[in-house]
Amino acid sequence: MAKALIRDVSIHHLQAGQGPDLVLLHGLSADLSFWYLRIVPRLRDRWRVTVYDARGHGLSDMPASGYSTADLAEELVGLLDHLGIPRAHLAAHSFGGAVALQAAVLHPDRVQSLALFDARVPALQPLPSTHDDDGWRARREALRARGIDVRPDTPKVLYSLLEDAEEEGRSAGGRPGFRPWKPDGRQARRWEKLRSETTLGEDLKNTCGLDDAALSRIAQPVLLSYGAKSRSLATCRALEKCLPDHRTVIHPDLGHFFPAVRPEVAVEDLRTFLEEIEDAARSAAKD
């Protein structure tokens, strides 16, 4: 089990394969297994793939603070430094996409490209009104009816995550590789500790300047891969307007967690995207 001390936090990470560097970022409440079990084996033939547990997740430490996109982007760059990776392709799911974009804004020289799988960027897709008490109460009751207990003080930025996880778990129908949300499971217990004992909820409200003006400065090629049933499509459409160099793929009948439910779809998108970049680089080198 490999761990690295990054900004005084022990970060669990794994590597596989040889070739250009590709780093995969998971979303909130997940860990590196989101990628490692069914996606890394399909990529290691062509790239050196690095996966890691962000702070507070998986086997990494859970400090009391430091969960904003800026904090997590610096954590990512610290891991690249530790591993001797000068520049990498980044692929990210959900909130990991906001972290990858933040890294490209803060450290553009360290990012070669970005592949965003159903990313949601808070500055581009604000939450519904926090004053709609009846609406939030109805969402809590709907989740409780499905076995997920949501306390009234749960940060509202987390509701969509819980709803997506529950819905995807049902639609996956026990499909291998996807772990449905279990209220009494280890993942849920760790998530409750992260939610209740750290500044996560407040940190998620901090956009860290990741707005359309900052995003418009990202010159690297970006893949936007989304499920048509996703609640994050507003982020996709906003990113299309901001990013100078992007390509979009929308998958019918798939939702937020489609890389876990249908890993072959995510792998096909990513391989096509990265191979296109590498082919363009080879052609430029010949000219």
C-alpha positions as CSV (number, residue, x, y, z in Angstrom):
1,M,0.0,0.0,0.0
2,A,1.7,3.2,-1.2
3,K,1.2,6.4,0.8
4,A,2.7,9.8,0.4
5,L,2.8,12.7,2.9
6,I,1.3,15.7,0.9
7,R,0.9,18.9,2.8
8,D,1.0,17.0,6.1
9,V,-1.7,14.6,4.9
10,S,-1.1,10.9,4.2
11,I,-2.4,10.2,0.7
12,H,-3.0,6.7,-0.5
13,H,-2.2,6.1,-4.2
14,L,-1.6,3.3,-6.7
15,Q,0.1,3.2,-10.2
16,A,-0.2,0.8,-13.1
17,G,1.2,0.6,-16.6
18,Q,3.8,2.4,-18.6
19,G,3.6,5.4,-21.0
20,P,2.4,9.0,-20.8
21,D,1.1,9.9,-17.4
22,L,-2.7,9.8,-16.7
23,V,-4.1,10.7,-13.3
24,L,-7.7,9.8,-12.4
25,L,-9.6,11.8,-9.8
26,H,-12.7,10.4,-8.0
27,G,-15.7,12.4,-6.7
28,L,-17.1,13.0,-3.3
29,S,-17.8,10.0,-1.1
30,A,-15.9,7.7,-3.5
31,D,-12.3,6.5,-3.5
32,L,-9.7,5.2,-6.0
33,S,-11.6,1.9,-6.4
34,F,-14.1,3.9,-8.5
35,W,-11.4,3.8,-11.3
36,Y,-9.0,1.0,-10.2
37,L,-11.1,-2.1,-10.4
38,R,-12.6,-1.8,-13.9
39,I,-11.1,1.2,-15.7
40,V,-7.4,1.1,-14.9
41,P,-7.0,-2.4,-16.4
42,R,-8.3,-1.1,-19.7
43,L,-5.9,1.8,-19.8
44,R,-2.6,0.5,-18.4
45,D,-1.5,-0.9,-21.8
46,R,-1.0,2.6,-23.2
47,W,-0.5,5.0,-20.2
48,R,1.0,5.1,-16.7
49,V,-2.1,5.5,-14.7
50,T,-2.2,7.0,-11.2
51,V,-5.2,6.8,-8.9
52,Y,-5.4,8.2,-5.4
53,D,-7.8,8.7,-2.5
54,A,-8.3,12.4,-1.9
55,R,-8.1,13.6,1.7
56,G,-10.9,12.4,3.8
57,H,-11.7,9.5,1.4
58,G,-10.6,5.8,1.2
59,L,-7.4,5.1,3.0
60,S,-6.1,8.7,3.1
61,D,-6.1,10.8,6.2
62,M,-9.1,12.8,7.2
63,P,-7.9,16.2,8.4
64,A,-10.3,18.7,9.9
65,S,-10.1,21.1,7.0
66,G,-8.8,21.7,3.5
67,Y,-11.6,20.4,1.2
68,S,-12.0,23.3,-1.2
69,T,-11.2,22.8,-4.9
70,A,-8.1,25.0,-4.4
71,D,-6.9,22.9,-1.5
72,L,-7.5,19.7,-3.3
73,A,-5.8,21.0,-6.5
74,E,-2.7,21.8,-4.5
75,E,-2.9,18.3,-3.0
76,L,-3.0,16.8,-6.5
77,V,0.0,18.9,-7.6
78,G,1.9,17.8,-4.5
79,L,1.3,14.2,-5.4
80,L,2.6,14.8,-8.9
81,D,5.7,16.3,-7.3
82,H,6.1,13.3,-5.0
83,L,5.8,10.9,-7.9
84,G,8.1,12.9,-10.2
85,I,5.4,13.6,-12.8
86,P,6.1,16.9,-14.5
87,R,2.9,17.0,-16.6
88,A,-0.1,14.7,-16.8
89,H,-3.5,14.1,-18.5
90,L,-6.2,14.4,-15.9
91,A,-9.5,12.5,-16.0
92,A,-12.1,13.2,-13.3
93,H,-15.6,12.3,-12.2
94,S,-18.2,14.6,-10.5
95,F,-16.6,16.9,-7.9
96,G,-13.2,15.6,-9.0
97,G,-13.8,17.5,-12.3
98,A,-14.0,20.8,-10.4
99,V,-10.6,19.9,-8.7
100,A,-9.1,19.1,-12.1
101,L,-10.3,22.3,-13.6
102,Q,-8.9,24.2,-10.6
103,A,-5.5,22.5,-11.1
104,A,-5.5,23.6,-14.7
105,V,-6.3,27.2,-13.7
106,L,-3.7,27.4,-10.9
107,H,-1.0,25.2,-12.5
108,P,-1.5,25.1,-16.3
109,D,2.0,23.9,-16.9
110,R,1.3,20.6,-15.0
111,V,-1.9,19.7,-17.0
112,Q,-1.7,18.3,-20.5
113,S,-5.4,17.7,-21.0
114,L,-8.7,17.2,-19.0
115,A,-11.4,14.6,-19.4
116,L,-14.4,15.4,-17.3
117,F,-17.0,12.7,-16.6
118,D,-20.2,14.2,-15.4
119,A,-18.4,17.0,-13.6
120,R,-20.3,19.6,-11.6
121,V,-18.8,23.0,-11.0
122,P,-20.6,24.9,-8.2
123,A,-19.9,28.4,-9.7
124,L,-21.5,27.3,-12.9
125,Q,-24.5,25.4,-11.5
126,P,-25.7,27.0,-8.3
127,L,-27.9,25.1,-5.9
128,P,-31.6,25.7,-5.7
129,S,-32.6,28.4,-3.2
130,T,-31.6,27.4,0.3
131,H,-34.7,29.2,1.6
132,D,-37.1,26.7,0.0
133,D,-37.6,24.7,3.2
134,D,-40.5,22.8,1.8
135,G,-38.5,21.7,-1.2
136,W,-35.5,20.5,0.8
137,R,-37.8,18.7,3.3
138,A,-39.5,16.9,0.4
139,R,-36.1,15.8,-0.9
140,R,-35.1,14.5,2.6
141,E,-38.3,12.6,2.9
142,A,-37.9,11.0,-0.5
143,L,-34.4,9.9,0.4
144,R,-35.5,8.5,3.7
145,A,-38.2,6.5,2.0
146,R,-35.4,4.9,0.0
147,G,-33.4,4.0,3.0
148,I,-31.0,7.0,3.2
149,D,-31.4,9.1,6.4
150,V,-30.6,12.7,5.7
151,R,-30.4,15.0,8.7
152,P,-31.7,18.6,8.5
153,D,-28.2,20.0,9.0
154,T,-26.8,18.0,6.0
155,P,-25.1,20.5,3.7
156,K,-27.4,21.1,0.7
157,V,-24.5,20.7,-1.8
158,L,-24.6,17.0,-0.9
159,Y,-28.3,16.2,-1.7
160,S,-27.8,15.6,-5.5
161,L,-24.9,13.3,-4.7
162,L,-27.0,11.1,-2.4
163,E,-29.9,11.2,-4.9
164,D,-27.7,10.2,-7.8
165,A,-26.0,7.4,-5.8
166,E,-29.4,5.9,-4.7
167,E,-30.9,6.1,-8.2
168,E,-27.9,4.7,-9.9
169,G,-27.7,1.9,-7.4
170,R,-31.2,0.8,-8.2
171,S,-30.7,1.1,-12.0
172,A,-27.5,-0.9,-11.8
173,G,-29.4,-3.9,-10.6
174,G,-26.5,-5.4,-8.8
175,R,-24.2,-5.0,-11.9
176,P,-20.6,-5.9,-10.9
177,G,-18.3,-2.9,-10.2
178,F,-21.0,-0.6,-8.8
179,R,-21.5,-0.4,-5.1
180,P,-25.0,0.9,-4.2
181,W,-25.2,3.3,-1.3
182,K,-25.8,1.4,1.9
183,P,-26.8,3.6,4.8
184,D,-25.1,1.2,7.3
185,G,-22.1,0.4,5.2
186,R,-18.4,1.4,5.7
187,Q,-18.6,4.0,2.9
188,A,-21.6,5.7,4.6
189,R,-20.0,5.7,8.0
190,R,-16.9,7.3,6.7
191,W,-19.0,9.8,4.8
192,E,-20.9,10.7,7.9
193,K,-17.6,11.3,9.8
194,L,-16.3,13.5,6.9
195,R,-19.5,15.4,6.8
196,S,-19.9,16.0,10.5
197,E,-16.3,16.3,11.7
198,T,-14.6,18.4,9.0
199,T,-15.2,21.7,7.2
200,L,-16.2,19.9,4.0
201,G,-19.7,21.4,3.9
202,E,-18.4,25.0,4.2
203,D,-15.4,24.3,1.9
204,L,-17.7,23.1,-0.9
205,K,-19.5,26.5,-0.9
206,N,-16.2,28.2,-1.7
207,T,-15.9,28.6,-5.5
208,C,-12.2,29.6,-5.2
209,G,-12.6,31.9,-8.2
210,L,-13.4,29.0,-10.5
211,D,-15.9,31.0,-12.6
212,D,-16.4,31.4,-16.3
213,A,-13.6,34.0,-16.6
214,A,-11.0,31.7,-15.0
215,L,-12.2,28.7,-17.0
216,S,-12.0,30.6,-20.3
217,R,-8.2,30.8,-19.7
218,I,-7.8,27.0,-19.9
219,A,-6.0,26.3,-23.2
220,Q,-5.7,22.6,-22.9
221,P,-8.1,20.3,-24.8
222,V,-11.0,19.2,-22.6
223,L,-13.4,16.3,-23.0
224,L,-16.9,16.7,-21.6
225,S,-18.5,13.3,-21.2
226,Y,-22.0,13.3,-19.6
227,G,-25.0,11.0,-19.2
228,A,-28.2,12.3,-20.7
229,K,-30.0,11.6,-17.4
230,S,-27.4,13.6,-15.4
231,R,-28.4,16.4,-13.0
232,S,-25.1,18.1,-14.0
233,L,-25.9,18.9,-17.6
234,A,-26.1,22.6,-16.7
235,T,-22.4,22.5,-15.9
236,C,-21.7,20.8,-19.2
237,R,-23.5,23.5,-21.2
238,A,-21.8,26.3,-19.2
239,L,-18.4,24.7,-19.8
240,E,-19.1,24.5,-23.5
241,K,-19.5,28.3,-23.5
242,C,-16.3,28.9,-21.4
243,L,-13.7,26.5,-22.6
244,P,-11.8,27.4,-25.8
245,D,-10.9,23.8,-26.8
246,H,-13.5,21.2,-25.9
247,R,-15.5,18.3,-27.3
248,T,-18.7,17.0,-25.9
249,V,-20.2,13.5,-25.7
250,I,-23.7,12.9,-24.3
251,H,-24.7,9.3,-23.6
252,P,-28.4,8.5,-23.8
253,D,-30.0,6.6,-20.9
254,L,-27.0,7.0,-18.6
255,G,-26.8,8.9,-15.4
256,H,-24.2,10.5,-13.1
257,F,-22.3,7.4,-12.1
258,F,-22.1,5.9,-15.6
259,P,-18.2,5.4,-15.4
260,A,-18.9,2.9,-12.6
261,V,-22.0,1.4,-14.1
262,R,-20.7,1.3,-17.7
263,P,-16.9,1.5,-17.5
264,E,-16.4,0.5,-21.1
265,V,-18.3,3.6,-22.2
266,A,-16.0,5.9,-20.2
267,V,-12.9,4.0,-21.4
268,E,-13.9,4.4,-25.0
269,D,-14.4,8.1,-24.6
270,L,-11.1,8.5,-22.8
271,R,-9.0,6.4,-25.2
272,T,-10.4,8.2,-28.2
273,F,-9.8,11.6,-26.7
274,L,-6.2,10.9,-25.6
275,E,-5.3,9.1,-28.8
276,E,-6.5,12.1,-30.8
277,I,-4.3,14.4,-28.7
278,E,-1.3,12.1,-29.1
279,D,-1.8,11.8,-32.9
280,A,-2.0,15.6,-33.2
281,A,1.2,15.9,-31.2
282,R,3.0,13.4,-33.5
283,S,1.8,15.2,-36.6
284,A,3.0,18.6,-35.2
285,A,6.4,17.1,-34.5
286,K,6.8,16.0,-38.1
287,D,6.0,19.5,-39.5
